[in-house]
């Protein structure tokens, strides 16, 4: 589904929860310190969990 199709569906009253959408996520940290690397893993797990819930 492209952006224009999504927009038209939204204008017709559908919500994003009614549509089959492909999603991706981007997570990053600014350093390679251990606490930052743990933060990156936590962010990635959080995004994956949110995506799988829908």
mmCIF entry with sequence, helices, sheets and N, C-alpha, C, O atoms, coordinates in Angstrom:
data_MODEL
# 
_entry.id   MODEL 
# 
_entity.id                         1 
_entity.type                       polymer 
_entity.pdbx_number_of_molecules   1 
# 
_entity_poly.entity_id                      1 
_entity_poly.type                           'polypeptide(L)' 
_entity_poly.nstd_linkage                   no 
_entity_poly.nstd_monomer                   no 
_entity_poly.pdbx_seq_one_letter_code       
;(UNK)(UNK)(UNK)(UNK)(UNK)(UNK)(UNK)(UNK)(UNK)(UNK)(UNK)(UNK)(UNK)(UNK)(UNK)(UNK)
(UNK)(UNK)(UNK)(UNK)(UNK)(UNK)(UNK)(UNK)(UNK)(UNK)(UNK)(UNK)(UNK)(UNK)(UNK)(UNK)
(UNK)(UNK)(UNK)(UNK)(UNK)(UNK)(UNK)(UNK)(UNK)(UNK)(UNK)(UNK)(UNK)(UNK)(UNK)(UNK)
(UNK)(UNK)(UNK)(UNK)(UNK)(UNK)
;
_entity_poly.pdbx_seq_one_letter_code_can   XXXXXXXXXXXXXXXXXXXXXXXXXXXXXXXXXXXXXXXXXXXXXXXXXXXXXX 
_entity_poly.pdbx_strand_id                 A 
# 
loop_
_entity_poly_seq.entity_id 
_entity_poly_seq.num 
_entity_poly_seq.mon_id 
_entity_poly_seq.hetero 
1 1  UNK n 
1 2  UNK n 
1 3  UNK n 
1 4  UNK n 
1 5  UNK n 
1 6  UNK n 
1 7  UNK n 
1 8  UNK n 
1 9  UNK n 
1 10 UNK n 
1 11 UNK n 
1 12 UNK n 
1 13 UNK n 
1 14 UNK n 
1 15 UNK n 
1 16 UNK n 
1 17 UNK n 
1 18 UNK n 
1 19 UNK n 
1 20 UNK n 
1 21 UNK n 
1 22 UNK n 
1 23 UNK n 
1 24 UNK n 
1 25 UNK n 
1 26 UNK n 
1 27 UNK n 
1 28 UNK n 
1 29 UNK n 
1 30 UNK n 
1 31 UNK n 
1 32 UNK n 
1 33 UNK n 
1 34 UNK n 
1 35 UNK n 
1 36 UNK n 
1 37 UNK n 
1 38 UNK n 
1 39 UNK n 
1 40 UNK n 
1 41 UNK n 
1 42 UNK n 
1 43 UNK n 
1 44 UNK n 
1 45 UNK n 
1 46 UNK n 
1 47 UNK n 
1 48 UNK n 
1 49 UNK n 
1 50 UNK n 
1 51 UNK n 
1 52 UNK n 
1 53 UNK n 
1 54 UNK n 
# 
_struct_asym.id          A 
_struct_asym.entity_id   1 
# 
loop_
_struct_conf.conf_type_id 
_struct_conf.id 
_struct_conf.pdbx_PDB_helix_id 
_struct_conf.beg_label_comp_id 
_struct_conf.beg_label_asym_id 
_struct_conf.beg_label_seq_id 
_struct_conf.pdbx_beg_PDB_ins_code 
_struct_conf.end_label_comp_id 
_struct_conf.end_label_asym_id 
_struct_conf.end_label_seq_id 
_struct_conf.pdbx_end_PDB_ins_code 
_struct_conf.beg_auth_comp_id 
_struct_conf.beg_auth_asym_id 
_struct_conf.beg_auth_seq_id 
_struct_conf.end_auth_comp_id 
_struct_conf.end_auth_asym_id 
_struct_conf.end_auth_seq_id 
_struct_conf.pdbx_PDB_helix_class 
_struct_conf.details 
_struct_conf.pdbx_PDB_helix_length 
HELX_P HELX_P1 AA1 UNK A 3  ? UNK A 11 ? UNK A 3  UNK A 11 1 ? 9  
HELX_P HELX_P2 AA2 UNK A 16 ? UNK A 18 ? UNK A 16 UNK A 18 5 ? 3  
HELX_P HELX_P3 AA3 UNK A 34 ? UNK A 53 ? UNK A 34 UNK A 53 1 ? 20 
# 
_struct_conf_type.id          HELX_P 
_struct_conf_type.criteria    ? 
_struct_conf_type.reference   ? 
# 
loop_
_atom_site.group_PDB 
_atom_site.id 
_atom_site.type_symbol 
_atom_site.label_atom_id 
_atom_site.label_alt_id 
_atom_site.label_comp_id 
_atom_site.label_asym_id 
_atom_site.label_entity_id 
_atom_site.label_seq_id 
_atom_site.pdbx_PDB_ins_code 
_atom_site.Cartn_x 
_atom_site.Cartn_y 
_atom_site.Cartn_z 
_atom_site.occupancy 
_atom_site.B_iso_or_equiv 
_atom_site.pdbx_formal_charge 
_atom_site.auth_seq_id 
_atom_site.auth_comp_id 
_atom_site.auth_asym_id 
_atom_site.auth_atom_id 
_atom_site.pdbx_PDB_model_num 
ATOM 1   N N  . UNK A 1 1  ? 0.854   -1.162 0.000  1.00 0.00 ? 1  UNK A N  1 
ATOM 2   C CA . UNK A 1 1  ? 0.000   0.000  0.000  1.00 0.00 ? 1  UNK A CA 1 
ATOM 3   C C  . UNK A 1 1  ? 0.906   1.234  0.000  1.00 0.00 ? 1  UNK A C  1 
ATOM 4   O O  . UNK A 1 1  ? 1.816   1.337  0.823  1.00 0.00 ? 1  UNK A O  1 
ATOM 5   N N  . UNK A 1 2  ? 0.662   2.153  -0.906 1.00 0.00 ? 2  UNK A N  1 
ATOM 6   C CA . UNK A 1 2  ? 1.510   3.350  -0.943 1.00 0.00 ? 2  UNK A CA 1 
ATOM 7   C C  . UNK A 1 2  ? 0.887   4.482  -0.124 1.00 0.00 ? 2  UNK A C  1 
ATOM 8   O O  . UNK A 1 2  ? -0.230  4.357  0.376  1.00 0.00 ? 2  UNK A O  1 
ATOM 9   N N  . UNK A 1 3  ? 1.606   5.562  0.001  1.00 0.00 ? 3  UNK A N  1 
ATOM 10  C CA . UNK A 1 3  ? 1.199   6.675  0.854  1.00 0.00 ? 3  UNK A CA 1 
ATOM 11  C C  . UNK A 1 3  ? -0.142  7.252  0.404  1.00 0.00 ? 3  UNK A C  1 
ATOM 12  O O  . UNK A 1 3  ? -0.977  7.588  1.245  1.00 0.00 ? 3  UNK A O  1 
ATOM 13  N N  . UNK A 1 4  ? -0.359  7.372  -0.885 1.00 0.00 ? 4  UNK A N  1 
ATOM 14  C CA . UNK A 1 4  ? -1.620  7.932  -1.369 1.00 0.00 ? 4  UNK A CA 1 
ATOM 15  C C  . UNK A 1 4  ? -2.794  7.015  -1.044 1.00 0.00 ? 4  UNK A C  1 
ATOM 16  O O  . UNK A 1 4  ? -3.872  7.494  -0.692 1.00 0.00 ? 4  UNK A O  1 
ATOM 17  N N  . UNK A 1 5  ? -2.600  5.717  -1.157 1.00 0.00 ? 5  UNK A N  1 
ATOM 18  C CA . UNK A 1 5  ? -3.657  4.771  -0.797 1.00 0.00 ? 5  UNK A CA 1 
ATOM 19  C C  . UNK A 1 5  ? -3.976  4.862  0.692  1.00 0.00 ? 5  UNK A C  1 
ATOM 20  O O  . UNK A 1 5  ? -5.143  4.840  1.084  1.00 0.00 ? 5  UNK A O  1 
ATOM 21  N N  . UNK A 1 6  ? -2.949  4.961  1.509  1.00 0.00 ? 6  UNK A N  1 
ATOM 22  C CA . UNK A 1 6  ? -3.162  5.087  2.953  1.00 0.00 ? 6  UNK A CA 1 
ATOM 23  C C  . UNK A 1 6  ? -3.929  6.362  3.258  1.00 0.00 ? 6  UNK A C  1 
ATOM 24  O O  . UNK A 1 6  ? -4.882  6.345  4.037  1.00 0.00 ? 6  UNK A O  1 
ATOM 25  N N  . UNK A 1 7  ? -3.518  7.467  2.648  1.00 0.00 ? 7  UNK A N  1 
ATOM 26  C CA . UNK A 1 7  ? -4.207  8.742  2.885  1.00 0.00 ? 7  UNK A CA 1 
ATOM 27  C C  . UNK A 1 7  ? -5.675  8.656  2.499  1.00 0.00 ? 7  UNK A C  1 
ATOM 28  O O  . UNK A 1 7  ? -6.542  9.127  3.235  1.00 0.00 ? 7  UNK A O  1 
ATOM 29  N N  . UNK A 1 8  ? -5.956  8.059  1.349  1.00 0.00 ? 8  UNK A N  1 
ATOM 30  C CA . UNK A 1 8  ? -7.346  7.930  0.905  1.00 0.00 ? 8  UNK A CA 1 
ATOM 31  C C  . UNK A 1 8  ? -8.159  7.053  1.853  1.00 0.00 ? 8  UNK A C  1 
ATOM 32  O O  . UNK A 1 8  ? -9.316  7.357  2.140  1.00 0.00 ? 8  UNK A O  1 
ATOM 33  N N  . UNK A 1 9  ? -7.567  5.979  2.334  1.00 0.00 ? 9  UNK A N  1 
ATOM 34  C CA . UNK A 1 9  ? -8.262  5.117  3.287  1.00 0.00 ? 9  UNK A CA 1 
ATOM 35  C C  . UNK A 1 9  ? -8.545  5.865  4.593  1.00 0.00 ? 9  UNK A C  1 
ATOM 36  O O  . UNK A 1 9  ? -9.618  5.717  5.178  1.00 0.00 ? 9  UNK A O  1 
ATOM 37  N N  . UNK A 1 10 ? -7.591  6.659  5.041  1.00 0.00 ? 10 UNK A N  1 
ATOM 38  C CA . UNK A 1 10 ? -7.788  7.444  6.258  1.00 0.00 ? 10 UNK A CA 1 
ATOM 39  C C  . UNK A 1 10 ? -8.893  8.477  6.059  1.00 0.00 ? 10 UNK A C  1 
ATOM 40  O O  . UNK A 1 10 ? -9.696  8.713  6.961  1.00 0.00 ? 10 UNK A O  1 
ATOM 41  N N  . UNK A 1 11 ? -8.932  9.086  4.889  1.00 0.00 ? 11 UNK A N  1 
ATOM 42  C CA . UNK A 1 11 ? -9.985  10.065 4.603  1.00 0.00 ? 11 UNK A CA 1 
ATOM 43  C C  . UNK A 1 11 ? -11.366 9.419  4.533  1.00 0.00 ? 11 UNK A C  1 
ATOM 44  O O  . UNK A 1 11 ? -12.378 10.080 4.769  1.00 0.00 ? 11 UNK A O  1 
ATOM 45  N N  . UNK A 1 12 ? -11.404 8.132  4.209  1.00 0.00 ? 12 UNK A N  1 
ATOM 46  C CA . UNK A 1 12 ? -12.670 7.394  4.150  1.00 0.00 ? 12 UNK A CA 1 
ATOM 47  C C  . UNK A 1 12 ? -13.125 6.911  5.523  1.00 0.00 ? 12 UNK A C  1 
ATOM 48  O O  . UNK A 1 12 ? -14.186 6.300  5.652  1.00 0.00 ? 12 UNK A O  1 
ATOM 49  N N  . UNK A 1 13 ? -12.317 7.185  6.550  1.00 0.00 ? 13 UNK A N  1 
ATOM 50  C CA . UNK A 1 13 ? -12.729 6.843  7.907  1.00 0.00 ? 13 UNK A CA 1 
ATOM 51  C C  . UNK A 1 13 ? -12.007 5.669  8.539  1.00 0.00 ? 13 UNK A C  1 
ATOM 52  O O  . UNK A 1 13 ? -12.250 5.349  9.702  1.00 0.00 ? 13 UNK A O  1 
ATOM 53  N N  . UNK A 1 14 ? -11.121 5.020  7.793  1.00 0.00 ? 14 UNK A N  1 
ATOM 54  C CA . UNK A 1 14 ? -10.365 3.924  8.391  1.00 0.00 ? 14 UNK A CA 1 
ATOM 55  C C  . UNK A 1 14 ? -9.292  4.482  9.317  1.00 0.00 ? 14 UNK A C  1 
ATOM 56  O O  . UNK A 1 14 ? -8.911  5.647  9.212  1.00 0.00 ? 14 UNK A O  1 
ATOM 57  N N  . UNK A 1 15 ? -8.813  3.642  10.218 1.00 0.00 ? 15 UNK A N  1 
ATOM 58  C CA . UNK A 1 15 ? -7.687  4.019  11.059 1.00 0.00 ? 15 UNK A CA 1 
ATOM 59  C C  . UNK A 1 15 ? -6.496  3.155  10.656 1.00 0.00 ? 15 UNK A C  1 
ATOM 60  O O  . UNK A 1 15 ? -6.645  2.200  9.893  1.00 0.00 ? 15 UNK A O  1 
ATOM 61  N N  . UNK A 1 16 ? -5.338  3.486  11.159 1.00 0.00 ? 16 UNK A N  1 
ATOM 62  C CA . UNK A 1 16 ? -4.154  2.693  10.817 1.00 0.00 ? 16 UNK A CA 1 
ATOM 63  C C  . UNK A 1 16 ? -4.276  1.270  11.339 1.00 0.00 ? 16 UNK A C  1 
ATOM 64  O O  . UNK A 1 16 ? -3.614  0.363  10.834 1.00 0.00 ? 16 UNK A O  1 
ATOM 65  N N  . UNK A 1 17 ? -5.119  1.069  12.350 1.00 0.00 ? 17 UNK A N  1 
ATOM 66  C CA . UNK A 1 17 ? -5.311  -0.272 12.901 1.00 0.00 ? 17 UNK A CA 1 
ATOM 67  C C  . UNK A 1 17 ? -6.183  -1.128 11.997 1.00 0.00 ? 17 UNK A C  1 
ATOM 68  O O  . UNK A 1 17 ? -6.219  -2.348 12.151 1.00 0.00 ? 17 UNK A O  1 
ATOM 69  N N  . UNK A 1 18 ? -6.890  -0.505 11.051 1.00 0.00 ? 18 UNK A N  1 
ATOM 70  C CA . UNK A 1 18 ? -7.731  -1.236 10.091 1.00 0.00 ? 18 UNK A CA 1 
ATOM 71  C C  . UNK A 1 18 ? -6.955  -1.649 8.849  1.00 0.00 ? 18 UNK A C  1 
ATOM 72  O O  . UNK A 1 18 ? -7.466  -2.398 8.017  1.00 0.00 ? 18 UNK A O  1 
ATOM 73  N N  . UNK A 1 19 ? -5.743  -1.172 8.719  1.00 0.00 ? 19 UNK A N  1 
ATOM 74  C CA . UNK A 1 19 ? -4.971  -1.395 7.499  1.00 0.00 ? 19 UNK A CA 1 
ATOM 75  C C  . UNK A 1 19 ? -3.783  -2.310 7.754  1.00 0.00 ? 19 UNK A C  1 
ATOM 76  O O  . UNK A 1 19 ? -3.227  -2.338 8.851  1.00 0.00 ? 19 UNK A O  1 
ATOM 77  N N  . UNK A 1 20 ? -3.407  -3.052 6.730  1.00 0.00 ? 20 UNK A N  1 
ATOM 78  C CA . UNK A 1 20 ? -2.238  -3.902 6.790  1.00 0.00 ? 20 UNK A CA 1 
ATOM 79  C C  . UNK A 1 20 ? -1.046  -3.089 6.274  1.00 0.00 ? 20 UNK A C  1 
ATOM 80  O O  . UNK A 1 20 ? -0.878  -2.925 5.066  1.00 0.00 ? 20 UNK A O  1 
ATOM 81  N N  . UNK A 1 21 ? -0.223  -2.584 7.195  1.00 0.00 ? 21 UNK A N  1 
ATOM 82  C CA . UNK A 1 21 ? 0.888   -1.710 6.837  1.00 0.00 ? 21 UNK A CA 1 
ATOM 83  C C  . UNK A 1 21 ? 2.222   -2.394 7.106  1.00 0.00 ? 21 UNK A C  1 
ATOM 84  O O  . UNK A 1 21 ? 2.342   -3.190 8.038  1.00 0.00 ? 21 UNK A O  1 
ATOM 85  N N  . UNK A 1 22 ? 3.207   -2.087 6.301  1.00 0.00 ? 22 UNK A N  1 
ATOM 86  C CA . UNK A 1 22 ? 4.573   -2.509 6.560  1.00 0.00 ? 22 UNK A CA 1 
ATOM 87  C C  . UNK A 1 22 ? 5.246   -1.408 7.362  1.00 0.00 ? 22 UNK A C  1 
ATOM 88  O O  . UNK A 1 22 ? 5.108   -0.226 7.046  1.00 0.00 ? 22 UNK A O  1 
ATOM 89  N N  . UNK A 1 23 ? 5.968   -1.795 8.391  1.00 0.00 ? 23 UNK A N  1 
ATOM 90  C CA . UNK A 1 23 ? 6.639   -0.803 9.228  1.00 0.00 ? 23 UNK A CA 1 
ATOM 91  C C  . UNK A 1 23 ? 8.093   -1.184 9.410  1.00 0.00 ? 23 UNK A C  1 
ATOM 92  O O  . UNK A 1 23 ? 8.489   -2.328 9.187  1.00 0.00 ? 23 UNK A O  1 
ATOM 93  N N  . UNK A 1 24 ? 8.860   -0.228 9.810  1.00 0.00 ? 24 UNK A N  1 
ATOM 94  C CA . UNK A 1 24 ? 10.254  -0.437 10.145 1.00 0.00 ? 24 UNK A CA 1 
ATOM 95  C C  . UNK A 1 24 ? 10.592  0.463  11.314 1.00 0.00 ? 24 UNK A C  1 
ATOM 96  O O  . UNK A 1 24 ? 9.835   1.377  11.639 1.00 0.00 ? 24 UNK A O  1 
ATOM 97  N N  . UNK A 1 25 ? 11.706  0.214  11.938 1.00 0.00 ? 25 UNK A N  1 
ATOM 98  C CA . UNK A 1 25 ? 12.117  1.083  13.030 1.00 0.00 ? 25 UNK A CA 1 
ATOM 99  C C  . UNK A 1 25 ? 13.602  1.398  12.895 1.00 0.00 ? 25 UNK A C  1 
ATOM 100 O O  . UNK A 1 25 ? 14.357  0.684  12.235 1.00 0.00 ? 25 UNK A O  1 
ATOM 101 N N  . UNK A 1 26 ? 13.989  2.481  13.537 1.00 0.00 ? 26 UNK A N  1 
ATOM 102 C CA . UNK A 1 26 ? 15.379  2.919  13.525 1.00 0.00 ? 26 UNK A CA 1 
ATOM 103 C C  . UNK A 1 26 ? 15.757  3.269  14.955 1.00 0.00 ? 26 UNK A C  1 
ATOM 104 O O  . UNK A 1 26 ? 15.116  4.112  15.582 1.00 0.00 ? 26 UNK A O  1 
ATOM 105 N N  . UNK A 1 27 ? 16.771  2.639  15.458 1.00 0.00 ? 27 UNK A N  1 
ATOM 106 C CA . UNK A 1 27 ? 17.251  2.933  16.808 1.00 0.00 ? 27 UNK A CA 1 
ATOM 107 C C  . UNK A 1 27 ? 18.757  3.146  16.741 1.00 0.00 ? 27 UNK A C  1 
ATOM 108 O O  . UNK A 1 27 ? 19.462  2.466  15.995 1.00 0.00 ? 27 UNK A O  1 
ATOM 109 N N  . UNK A 1 28 ? 19.239  4.098  17.532 1.00 0.00 ? 28 UNK A N  1 
ATOM 110 C CA . UNK A 1 28 ? 20.675  4.353  17.527 1.00 0.00 ? 28 UNK A CA 1 
ATOM 111 C C  . UNK A 1 28 ? 21.110  4.879  18.882 1.00 0.00 ? 28 UNK A C  1 
ATOM 112 O O  . UNK A 1 28 ? 20.295  5.344  19.679 1.00 0.00 ? 28 UNK A O  1 
ATOM 113 N N  . UNK A 1 29 ? 22.395  4.798  19.125 1.00 0.00 ? 29 UNK A N  1 
ATOM 114 C CA . UNK A 1 29 ? 23.016  5.416  20.294 1.00 0.00 ? 29 UNK A CA 1 
ATOM 115 C C  . UNK A 1 29 ? 24.204  6.230  19.794 1.00 0.00 ? 29 UNK A C  1 
ATOM 116 O O  . UNK A 1 29 ? 24.677  6.043  18.673 1.00 0.00 ? 29 UNK A O  1 
ATOM 117 N N  . UNK A 1 30 ? 24.672  7.132  20.643 1.00 0.00 ? 30 UNK A N  1 
ATOM 118 C CA . UNK A 1 30 ? 25.724  8.039  20.189 1.00 0.00 ? 30 UNK A CA 1 
ATOM 119 C C  . UNK A 1 30 ? 27.141  7.541  20.486 1.00 0.00 ? 30 UNK A C  1 
ATOM 120 O O  . UNK A 1 30 ? 28.103  8.041  19.904 1.00 0.00 ? 30 UNK A O  1 
ATOM 121 N N  . UNK A 1 31 ? 27.279  6.567  21.379 1.00 0.00 ? 31 UNK A N  1 
ATOM 122 C CA . UNK A 1 31 ? 28.611  6.046  21.703 1.00 0.00 ? 31 UNK A CA 1 
ATOM 123 C C  . UNK A 1 31 ? 28.560  4.522  21.745 1.00 0.00 ? 31 UNK A C  1 
ATOM 124 O O  . UNK A 1 31 ? 27.495  3.918  21.621 1.00 0.00 ? 31 UNK A O  1 
ATOM 125 N N  . UNK A 1 32 ? 29.718  3.921  21.920 1.00 0.00 ? 32 UNK A N  1 
ATOM 126 C CA . UNK A 1 32 ? 29.774  2.462  22.035 1.00 0.00 ? 32 UNK A CA 1 
ATOM 127 C C  . UNK A 1 32 ? 30.041  2.017  23.469 1.00 0.00 ? 32 UNK A C  1 
ATOM 128 O O  . UNK A 1 32 ? 30.520  0.906  23.696 1.00 0.00 ? 32 UNK A O  1 
ATOM 129 N N  . UNK A 1 33 ? 29.737  2.869  24.425 1.00 0.00 ? 33 UNK A N  1 
ATOM 130 C CA . UNK A 1 33 ? 29.904  2.510  25.838 1.00 0.00 ? 33 UNK A CA 1 
ATOM 131 C C  . UNK A 1 33 ? 28.885  1.439  26.200 1.00 0.00 ? 33 UNK A C  1 
ATOM 132 O O  . UNK A 1 33 ? 27.819  1.347  25.592 1.00 0.00 ? 33 UNK A O  1 
ATOM 133 N N  . UNK A 1 34 ? 29.232  0.621  27.210 1.00 0.00 ? 34 UNK A N  1 
ATOM 134 C CA . UNK A 1 34 ? 28.367  -0.499 27.591 1.00 0.00 ? 34 UNK A CA 1 
ATOM 135 C C  . UNK A 1 34 ? 26.944  -0.061 27.924 1.00 0.00 ? 34 UNK A C  1 
ATOM 136 O O  . UNK A 1 34 ? 25.983  -0.704 27.502 1.00 0.00 ? 34 UNK A O  1 
ATOM 137 N N  . UNK A 1 35 ? 26.801  1.032  28.680 1.00 0.00 ? 35 UNK A N  1 
ATOM 138 C CA . UNK A 1 35 ? 25.447  1.457  29.045 1.00 0.00 ? 35 UNK A CA 1 
ATOM 139 C C  . UNK A 1 35 ? 24.657  1.907  27.821 1.00 0.00 ? 35 UNK A C  1 
ATOM 140 O O  . UNK A 1 35 ? 23.438  1.737  27.776 1.00 0.00 ? 35 UNK A O  1 
ATOM 141 N N  . UNK A 1 36 ? 25.327  2.472  26.840 1.00 0.00 ? 36 UNK A N  1 
ATOM 142 C CA . UNK A 1 36 ? 24.662  2.865  25.603 1.00 0.00 ? 36 UNK A CA 1 
ATOM 143 C C  . UNK A 1 36 ? 24.264  1.638  24.786 1.00 0.00 ? 36 UNK A C  1 
ATOM 144 O O  . UNK A 1 36 ? 23.183  1.611  24.197 1.00 0.00 ? 36 UNK A O  1 
ATOM 145 N N  . UNK A 1 37 ? 25.120  0.630  24.745 1.00 0.00 ? 37 UNK A N  1 
ATOM 146 C CA . UNK A 1 37 ? 24.812  -0.583 23.989 1.00 0.00 ? 37 UNK A CA 1 
ATOM 147 C C  . UNK A 1 37 ? 23.611  -1.300 24.602 1.00 0.00 ? 37 UNK A C  1 
ATOM 148 O O  . UNK A 1 37 ? 22.770  -1.832 23.877 1.00 0.00 ? 37 UNK A O  1 
ATOM 149 N N  . UNK A 1 38 ? 23.526  -1.318 25.936 1.00 0.00 ? 38 UNK A N  1 
ATOM 150 C CA . UNK A 1 38 ? 22.352  -1.893 26.589 1.00 0.00 ? 38 UNK A CA 1 
ATOM 151 C C  . UNK A 1 38 ? 21.108  -1.090 26.233 1.00 0.00 ? 38 UNK A C  1 
ATOM 152 O O  . UNK A 1 38 ? 20.030  -1.649 26.029 1.00 0.00 ? 38 UNK A O  1 
ATOM 153 N N  . UNK A 1 39 ? 21.271  0.220  26.160 1.00 0.00 ? 39 UNK A N  1 
ATOM 154 C CA . UNK A 1 39 ? 20.156  1.083  25.797 1.00 0.00 ? 39 UNK A CA 1 
ATOM 155 C C  . UNK A 1 39 ? 19.681  0.768  24.384 1.00 0.00 ? 39 UNK A C  1 
ATOM 156 O O  . UNK A 1 39 ? 18.477  0.747  24.128 1.00 0.00 ? 39 UNK A O  1 
ATOM 157 N N  . UNK A 1 40 ? 20.612  0.521  23.462 1.00 0.00 ? 40 UNK A N  1 
ATOM 158 C CA . UNK A 1 40 ? 20.245  0.187  22.087 1.00 0.00 ? 40 UNK A CA 1 
ATOM 159 C C  . UNK A 1 40 ? 19.463  -1.123 22.063 1.00 0.00 ? 40 UNK A C  1 
ATOM 160 O O  . UNK A 1 40 ? 18.456  -1.232 21.364 1.00 0.00 ? 40 UNK A O  1 
ATOM 161 N N  . UNK A 1 41 ? 19.915  -2.105 22.814 1.00 0.00 ? 41 UNK A N  1 
ATOM 162 C CA . UNK A 1 41 ? 19.203  -3.387 22.865 1.00 0.00 ? 41 UNK A CA 1 
ATOM 163 C C  . UNK A 1 41 ? 17.802  -3.192 23.442 1.00 0.00 ? 41 UNK A C  1 
ATOM 164 O O  . UNK A 1 41 ? 16.837  -3.767 22.940 1.00 0.00 ? 41 UNK A O  1 
ATOM 165 N N  . UNK A 1 42 ? 17.692  -2.389 24.485 1.00 0.00 ? 42 UNK A N  1 
ATOM 166 C CA . UNK A 1 42 ? 16.382  -2.116 25.080 1.00 0.00 ? 42 UNK A CA 1 
ATOM 167 C C  . UNK A 1 42 ? 15.466  -1.401 24.099 1.00 0.00 ? 42 UNK A C  1 
ATOM 168 O O  . UNK A 1 42 ? 14.284  -1.731 23.997 1.00 0.00 ? 42 UNK A O  1 
ATOM 169 N N  . UNK A 1 43 ? 16.003  -0.422 23.377 1.00 0.00 ? 43 UNK A N  1 
ATOM 170 C CA . UNK A 1 43 ? 15.200  0.293  22.383 1.00 0.00 ? 43 UNK A CA 1 
ATOM 171 C C  . UNK A 1 43 ? 14.715  -0.654 21.300 1.00 0.00 ? 43 UNK A C  1 
ATOM 172 O O  . UNK A 1 43 ? 13.544  -0.628 20.921 1.00 0.00 ? 43 UNK A O  1 
ATOM 173 N N  . UNK A 1 44 ? 15.618  -1.491 20.803 1.00 0.00 ? 44 UNK A N  1 
ATOM 174 C CA . UNK A 1 44 ? 15.252  -2.436 19.748 1.00 0.00 ? 44 UNK A CA 1 
ATOM 175 C C  . UNK A 1 44 ? 14.172  -3.397 20.229 1.00 0.00 ? 44 UNK A C  1 
ATOM 176 O O  . UNK A 1 44 ? 13.201  -3.646 19.514 1.00 0.00 ? 44 UNK A O  1 
ATOM 177 N N  . UNK A 1 45 ? 14.333  -3.934 21.428 1.00 0.00 ? 45 UNK A N  1 
ATOM 178 C CA . UNK A 1 45 ? 13.328  -4.849 21.973 1.00 0.00 ? 45 UNK A CA 1 
ATOM 179 C C  . UNK A 1 45 ? 11.990  -4.152 22.159 1.00 0.00 ? 45 UNK A C  1 
ATOM 180 O O  . UNK A 1 45 ? 10.936  -4.736 21.906 1.00 0.00 ? 45 UNK A O  1 
ATOM 181 N N  . UNK A 1 46 ? 12.039  -2.904 22.600 1.00 0.00 ? 46 UNK A N  1 
ATOM 182 C CA . UNK A 1 46 ? 10.812  -2.138 22.800 1.00 0.00 ? 46 UNK A CA 1 
ATOM 183 C C  . UNK A 1 46 ? 10.073  -1.940 21.470 1.00 0.00 ? 46 UNK A C  1 
ATOM 184 O O  . UNK A 1 46 ? 8.862   -2.146 21.395 1.00 0.00 ? 46 UNK A O  1 
ATOM 185 N N  . UNK A 1 47 ? 10.801  -1.542 20.427 1.00 0.00 ? 47 UNK A N  1 
ATOM 186 C CA . UNK A 1 47 ? 10.183  -1.357 19.110 1.00 0.00 ? 47 UNK A CA 1 
ATOM 187 C C  . UNK A 1 47 ? 9.599   -2.668 18.591 1.00 0.00 ? 47 UNK A C  1 
ATOM 188 O O  . UNK A 1 47 ? 8.475   -2.688 18.089 1.00 0.00 ? 47 UNK A O  1 
ATOM 189 N N  . UNK A 1 48 ? 10.344  -3.754 18.706 1.00 0.00 ? 48 UNK A N  1 
ATOM 190 C CA . UNK A 1 48 ? 9.867   -5.056 18.230 1.00 0.00 ? 48 UNK A CA 1 
ATOM 191 C C  . UNK A 1 48 ? 8.586   -5.457 18.953 1.00 0.00 ? 48 UNK A C  1 
ATOM 192 O O  . UNK A 1 48 ? 7.640   -5.940 18.330 1.00 0.00 ? 48 UNK A O  1 
ATOM 193 N N  . UNK A 1 49 ? 8.558   -5.257 20.260 1.00 0.00 ? 49 UNK A N  1 
ATOM 194 C CA . UNK A 1 49 ? 7.359   -5.593 21.040 1.00 0.00 ? 49 UNK A CA 1 
ATOM 195 C C  . UNK A 1 49 ? 6.158   -4.770 20.591 1.00 0.00 ? 49 UNK A C  1 
ATOM 196 O O  . UNK A 1 49 ? 5.058   -5.303 20.441 1.00 0.00 ? 49 UNK A O  1 
ATOM 197 N N  . UNK A 1 50 ? 6.366   -3.465 20.376 1.00 0.00 ? 50 UNK A N  1 
ATOM 198 C CA . UNK A 1 50 ? 5.261   -2.606 19.946 1.00 0.00 ? 50 UNK A CA 1 
ATOM 199 C C  . UNK A 1 50 ? 4.744   -3.031 18.578 1.00 0.00 ? 50 UNK A C  1 
ATOM 200 O O  . UNK A 1 50 ? 3.534   -3.039 18.349 1.00 0.00 ? 50 UNK A O  1 
ATOM 201 N N  . UNK A 1 51 ? 5.640   -3.381 17.676 1.00 0.00 ? 51 UNK A N  1 
ATOM 202 C CA . UNK A 1 51 ? 5.236   -3.791 16.324 1.00 0.00 ? 51 UNK A CA 1 
ATOM 203 C C  . UNK A 1 51 ? 4.459   -5.108 16.380 1.00 0.00 ? 51 UNK A C  1 
ATOM 204 O O  . UNK A 1 51 ? 3.449   -5.257 15.692 1.00 0.00 ? 51 UNK A O  1 
ATOM 205 N N  . UNK A 1 52 ? 4.914   -6.051 17.182 1.00 0.00 ? 52 UNK A N  1 
ATOM 206 C CA . UNK A 1 52 ? 4.271   -7.351 17.257 1.00 0.00 ? 52 UNK A CA 1 
ATOM 207 C C  . UNK A 1 52 ? 2.909   -7.304 17.935 1.00 0.00 ? 52 UNK A C  1 
ATOM 208 O O  . UNK A 1 52 ? 2.075   -8.177 17.699 1.00 0.00 ? 52 UNK A O  1 
ATOM 209 N N  . UNK A 1 53 ? 2.668   -6.296 18.775 1.00 0.00 ? 53 UNK A N  1 
ATOM 210 C CA . UNK A 1 53 ? 1.379   -6.177 19.466 1.00 0.00 ? 53 UNK A CA 1 
ATOM 211 C C  . UNK A 1 53 ? 0.241   -5.810 18.532 1.00 0.00 ? 53 UNK A C  1 
ATOM 212 O O  . UNK A 1 53 ? -0.915  -6.115 18.824 1.00 0.00 ? 53 UNK A O  1 
ATOM 213 N N  . UNK A 1 54 ? 0.540   -5.170 17.428 1.00 0.00 ? 54 UNK A N  1 
ATOM 214 C CA . UNK A 1 54 ? -0.534  -4.712 16.539 1.00 0.00 ? 54 UNK A CA 1 
ATOM 215 C C  . UNK A 1 54 ? -0.796  -5.685 15.422 1.00 0.00 ? 54 UNK A C  1 
ATOM 216 O O  . UNK A 1 54 ? -1.669  -5.446 14.587 1.00 0.00 ? 54 UNK A O  1 
# 
